[in-house]
């Protein structure tokens, strides 16, 4: 059996709402957004900051509506207002259909994104 790490969940263009270096750690994500992409509390997530190029991992925790907050050491890697891509992966020996969403500058759900669709 061959196992692959495959894209499972993606929140595209989320905006940082707050940073708190004094918290123990993690990224707080609007619970509705987590549900839409199938992320669960404690799940390992990769965070890619489109604004400054930082890339790091942490774990997801559910948050208030429209909230994307970085805590602990991760708070030093971003600034309020930065644009993020938040992703998680699954290990599987079968194809996985990723759940991908686009959000606006206020972290409101905009639409689903069809993965791996080629134009034309």
VENBELFEN-V254420 format. One record per helix or strand of 3 or more residues. SS is the DSSP state (@ for helix, = for strand). FROM is the first residue (numbers start at 1). LEN is the number of residues. If there is no record, write none. Layout:
# VENBELFEN-V254420
ss | from | len
SS | FROM | LEN
SS | FROM | LEN
This chain:
# VENBELFEN-V254420
ss | from | len
= | 4 | 12
= | 18 | 3
= | 26 | 5
@ | 31 | 7
= | 44 | 6
= | 55 | 9
= | 68 | 4
@ | 72 | 5
= | 83 | 10
= | 99 | 5
= | 109 | 5
